[in-house]
Amino acid sequence: MRFKNRLYEILESSHPDDRMSRLFDWFMVALIVANVAAVVIETVESISVPFEQAFLIFELVSVALFTIEYFLRLWVCTEHLPLKPFGPVGARLRFMVGPFSLIDLAAILPFYIALVFPAVDLRILRIFRLLRLLKLARYSPALASLGRVLKDERRALGAALLIMLALLVVSGTVMYHIEREVQPEKFGSIPQAMWWGMATLTTVGYGDVVPITDLGRSVGMVVMIFGLAMFALPIAIIASGFASEINRRDFVVTWGMVAAVPLFAGLDALSVSRVSNLLRSKVVKPETVVVRKGEPATAMYFIASGEVEVDLKPNPIRLGAGEFFGEMALLQKTERTATVRTITRTRFLLLDQSDFDELIDADAELRKAVTSVAEGRLEKEDDWGSQRSERNGTATTDD
């Protein structure tokens, strides 16, 4: 059971701090990209013919790996908390009809169909190998975010699609009645005229079908203007939704990081949000000194991503994403007692002393709550070790 749980963490959890999980994800992404590249290159006869055997071996190895991955995911899916109540059989059945599982199955199924029916020409099934490209969605947070955006904005996108279809039908109908007498071979029916409408509304303008009457050209100009406006609408909807999704995710992460700081633990949600809004982002390269021992302490740092090392004696301490340091600098204008250096490329969220002072000066309740928490901490915590242990692994330091 311990092995099964660990395998589930590698295959499904994909935690950024799990090295094995990251290596597996990178390997699968590379394999998927290589498979798609092989499908494309195989269509070039000057390459595919001399290397036919190599392409075949690569396909066999890839199918074997994808098959093993599919059945391993099917085996460990019972570790997924939402599926546990359904039992081993029910959980696996529900997992098999999930979108990612269906994509995984479609990526390998054509190979086995061709294997079972060797006498039938199933070369057309090779195109389904391109479905392996969809497997990248499992390993791409950006694609997952885009999927959520499309789901959230489905009503707005549906309304835009209906408007575009209506505009296409109207433009095709109007042009049919205007041009059918002079160009019956091109505008002889509304569907034929709709081909012109689609090419015009999308601003593609193939030029194979064009109006030749003055009235038809006038209508064409109006349709072009409508096309620029209407076909840009879905792009604007998706772009706005994608930006909102990113901002919402960043806000939740930032809010959670601030709320986890003992200094702000006693604040209500509104006060935590006010503190979160004051944070500014800063990206620092690897092996860069962030704060130096002896410097004036003017801000606290939240680690959004990356890793840093705090040069404490006798043993340096490493901090990662979600951790923080320098919170006491907001209350005590003291010098830094340790040097902090980045180990990897790190993104910080900074809360400046001046911004914090201005905030608590304007909000008496917030000042009272923060001061009370800080005084309690100063009485109970004497050194770095006690601070780290009392936070259950969430490290902090006066720097």
N, C-alpha and C positions, 0 to 999 in steps of 0.2 A: 504494500500500500504506500510505503514511503517512496519507493521508486516510481510508482504511478503518479503520485502527487508531484514529484519533482519533474517528471516528464510533462505533466500538464502545465507546470510553471514555464517550462522551456517553450512548449508549442503554442500555448494559448495566452499566458499572462503577458509576455513580452515586456517585462519591467525594465526600464532603462538602466537600472543598476545591476541587472542580472547579466553577467558577461556571456554565459552560455546561451541565453535567450537572444542576445544581440548577435552573436556569431551565427546562430541558426537562421535568424531573420536575414542577415546579410547574405548567407550562402543561398537561401531560397530565392532571394531577389536576383542574385547573379545567375542562378540556374534558369529562372523564368525569362530573364532578358536574353540569355544565350539561346534558349529554345525559340523565342520569337525571331531572333536574328537568323537562326538556322533555317526556319521556314521561309524567310525572305531570300536568303542566299541560295537555297535549293532551286529557286526558279531560274537561276543563272546557269545555263548548261555548261559553260566553259569551266565552272567551278564544281557543280554538282556531279558531273560525269566522272572526272578523275578521282573525286573524293567520296564517291557513293558509299563505299564501305564505312568510311569514317562517320558519315552522316547517319548511317543505319545504327552503328554502335552507340553513337551519342543519343539517338532516339530511344534505344533499348534501355540504356542506363537512366535516362531522364524519366521514362515511364516507370521504371522500377522504383526510383526514388519518390516520384509523385504518388505511386501506389502505396508505398510504405508509409509516407506522410499521411495519406488519407485514412488508412486503417489505424494508425497510431492516434490520430485525432479522434476517430470514432471510439477507440478504446478508452481514452482519458476524458471524454466529454462528460462522463458521470461525475467528475470532480467539479464541474461547473455548478455553482450554487443554485441558480434558477432551475436547473434540470434535475437536481437531486431528488425532489419530491416525487418525480415520476417513475423512479426505479430504474434499474439498468436497461431494460428493454424500451420502456417509454422514453427515457432520456435520449437513447441512441436514435430512436425513430424521429423524434423531434429535431435532433441535431442533423440528421440526414436530409431533412427537407429545408434546412436553413439556406440562405442565399450563398454563403461562402462554401458550404458543403456541396451544393449543386454545381457550383463553378469548378470545384476540385474534381468532382466526378466527371463533368463534361470534358475536362482537360485530358483525362486518360481513357475515357470510354471508346472513342473512335479507334484507338489502337487495338483494343480487345475485340471490337466488332469485326475489324478486318482480320483478326487472328482466327476468329470462329468461322467466318465465311470467306475463306481464301479464294474461292472460285468466282466470287462476285467482284466486279470492278468498283471498289469503294474509294477511289482516289479523291473523290470529291470530299470525303470525310477529313482529308488532311487539313482543309481550311479550318476545321474546328480546333486544330492545334493552337490557333491564334487565341483561343479562349484562355490559354494559359496566361495571357497578358492580364486578364481580369484578376488573376490571383494576386497581382501586386496590390490590389485594394486592401488585402488583409494586412499588408506590411506598411501601408502608407497612412499616417494620421491625417495628412492633408486630403487624401481622397475620401477618407471616412468623414471628415468635416464637410466636404463638398456634398456627400450623400445626405448628411443631415440637413444641409441647406436646401437641397432639392426637395426633401420631404417637408420641411417647414414652410417652404414657399410654393408648395404644389398648387394651392388655390390661386395665387396671383399668376403663376406661370400658366395654369389652365385657362384663366380668363384672357391672358395675352394671346394664347394659342387660338382661342375661339375668335378673338378680334381679327387676328391675322388670316384665319380661314375665311371669315366673312368678307374681309377686304379682297382676298384672292378671288372668291366667287363673284363678287360684285364687279371687280375690274375685268375679269374674264367675260362676264355676261355683257357688260357695256361694250367692250371691244369687239365681241362677236357680232353685235348688231351694227356696229359702225363699219367694220372691215370685211364682213363676209361676202358682200357683193363684188368687191374688187380683188379680194384674195381668198377665194373659196378653198384653195388647197391648204392654206395656213390658218385661216379663221373660220373654217367650215362648220365648226361645232364649238360649244362652250368649253369642253375639255381641251380642245386644241388651243383655244384662246387663253385658257388658264395656264398653259405652258409658258406663253408669253408673259402672263401676269406674274408667275413665279420668278422667271428670270429678271423681270423688271423690279418687282418689289424687293427682292434680295440684293439688288444692285449688281448682280452678276453680269447681265447684259450680254448674252451670247451673240446676239446680232443675227441669228438664223431666222428669226421671225420678228419683223418690225412693221409698225403701221406706216402707210404711205399717204393716207388722206390727211388733210389739215386738221379735221376734227379728231381723228385718231391720234395724231401727234400731240395735240393739246391735252387729250385725256392721258396720254402716256406721260407727259410732264407732271401732271397732278399725281399720277400713280407713283412716280419716282419719289416725289416729296413725301407721300404717305409711307412709302417703303422705308425711307431713311428713318422716319420717326417710329414706326411700329416694330420693325425688326430689331431695333436697338433696345426696345423695352425689355425683352427677356434677359438680355445681357446686363442691363442695369439692375434688374430684380435679383439676379444671381450674385452680382458683385456686391450689392448692398447687403444681401443675406450672408454672404461669406464674411464680409467685414464685421457684421454684427456677431456672427458665431465666434470669430477670433477674439473680439473684444469681450464677449461674455465669458469665454473660457479663461482669458487672461485675468478678468476681474475676479472670477471664482478662485483661481489659484492665488492671486494677490491677497484677497480677503482672507483666505484660509491661512496664508503665511503670517499675516498680521495678527489674526486671532489666536494663533498658536504661541505668540510671544508672551511670556509671563507678565511682562510690564503692562500689556494691554488686555490681559485675561479677564479683568473685571469690567471691561467696557461693554456697553450694549452694541447691537448691530449697527446702529446709526453712527456711533462714535468710531467704530472700527472702519466703517466705510469712509469716514472723513479722513482718517489717517491714511487709508489706502489711496485716496485721491491725491495725496501729497507726494507719493512715491515717484521717483524718476528713474528711468532705465539707464544702465551703463554697461557696456561690454568691454571686457578686459582680456588681453591676449595671455597665453600661457606663460608661466615663469615671470610674472610681473608683480612687483610689490604694490599692494593695494593700500595698506597703511603701514607706517614704520614706527617702531618703538621710540617714544620720546616726543613724537609729534602731537600737536593739540588735537583733541578728539572733538570733531564737529558734526559727526553723522553716524547713523547706524546702517548696517548693510544686511539685506535679505539676499540669499543666494537663490536665484530663480533656476539656474542650470549651471553645471560645471562643478568644480571642486577646488578648495583652497586649503592651505596648510597654515596653522597658527603656530608660530615659533615659541612655544612655551617650554620652559626648562623643568625637569630634565627630558621630557618626551614631547615632541611636537604632536599636535592634534589636527586631524583632517575633518573638514566640514563639507557637506555636500548639499544638493538641491533641497530646499525647504528649511535649511538651517540659517542661522543669523549670528551676528556679532556686533558689538558696539552699542547695545541698547542703553547702557548706563551713561553713555556720552550725552544722551539727550537731557539727562538730569544733573550730571556732574561735569563741569567744564575742566576736565583733567587731561593729563597727557596719556598717550597710548602706552600700555604696559607690555605690548608684544607686537611683533611684526607679522603681518598676514600677507602671504604670497599665493598667487593662483597656480594651480597645478595644471589645469586644462583651461581651454577657452571658457570664460565664465561670464554669465550675465547677472548683474546685480540690480536690485531695486533699492535705491538710496532714500533715506529720510533725513533731510538736513536739519541741523540744530535750529536754524532760523525759522524754518517752516513749522517745526514742532512747537517752538516757543510762541509763535504767532497763533497757532491753533489753540493751545491751552490758555493763552491770555484772553482769547475771545469766548471761550467756553468754560465757565467756572466749574460746572459739574465734571467735565472731562479732566480739568486740572486736579480736582479733588480726588477723583478715582485713580488717576495715574500716580499721584503723589502717595496715596495710601498704599497702593500695591508696591511701589518702589521702596517705601519705608519698611514694609514687611519683609521684602526680599533682603534688604541690607542687614536686617537683624538676624535673619536665618542663614544667610549664605556668606561664608567666609572665604572660600576659594573656588577655583575653577572646577575641581572635582565634585564638590557638593552641588554646584549649579547644574552640572551635566547629569548627575544621578537623579536629582529631584525632578528633572524634566523628562525622564524616561527615554533618554537617548537623543533628545533635541538639544544640541549643544549651543552654548552662548558664552560670550566673554565680554569683559568691560571694554574691549577694543572694537 
